[in-house]
C-alpha cells in the first residue's frame, strides 16, 4: 500500500495543511496512522475521500479561485464567508 505524508496529501486534495490535520483528527481519512509524530495517509483513503465529495463538473476549488484571482486561499475564504 502506498502512503503519503501530510504535505503530499494536502496537495493531492488541494486543501491546506491545517484542513488536512482536521480531517485526520476527525478520522475521515481511513487507514491513516501516526508514525513517530508524523501522519502517514494511504493514497487509497485520499482517492476515496475525493470521490465522496461529489463536486459538480465546472466548480472550482478555493485553491483554483485563489490562483485565478492572484489571491491567497485565506483571502478567498474570507471573501466567501463575507457573502
N, C-alpha and C positions, 0 to 999 in steps of 0.2 A: 504494500500500500504506500502511496506517495503522500508525503506530508509537506505542508508549507509553514513557514514561520509567520508571525502576526503581520509583519510589514508586507510580505508577499500576498497573504490572504486579503488584507485590506485593499491592496492594489487590484487584485483579481475581482473583488466585489465592488470596486470603485466607491469605497467609503473611507472615512478617516480611521486612523489607528484607534482613537478612543471609542468610536462607534463599534469597531470590531471587538474591543475589550468588553463592551456592554453586552454584545451578543454572546460572547464566551461565558461571561458571568451568569447570564440568564439560561445557559445550557442550550441555546438554539442550534449551535453547530455540533451535531452529534459526533462523538468519537474523538473530540479534541482532548488532548492530555497536556498536563504541565510536566515538563522535564527540566529540572534544575532552574526553577523560577522563570521558565520561558515556555510559552504555549507552542504546541505542535498540532496543526489543524489538518485533518485529512482532506485531500483535494476533492474527494467524493462528497464530503459534507458541504464544501463551498458550492459545488455544482448543484447539489440538491437544494440548498438554500436559495440560490439564484433562480432555479426553476420554480420554486414555491412562491416567488414574488409576483408572478403573473403580470409583469409590466407590459401594458398595451404597446403595440407597434407604433413607433413615431414619438413616443415620450422620451424626454431627455432626463438624465440623472443630474443631480446638483453639480457634480464634477464637470459634466459636459456643458452645462449652462455657464458655470464659472469660467470655463476655458473660452467659450464663445464671447462672453462679455468682458473678458480680461479682468475678472474679479477673483477674490478668494472664495472658497467654498463657504467660509464663515459669513461673508457678506451676503452671499446668495441666500443662505439660510435665514439670515436676519430679514432680508427683503421679503422672503416668502412668509415668514411669521408675521410681518407687519401688515400683510394684506387682509 
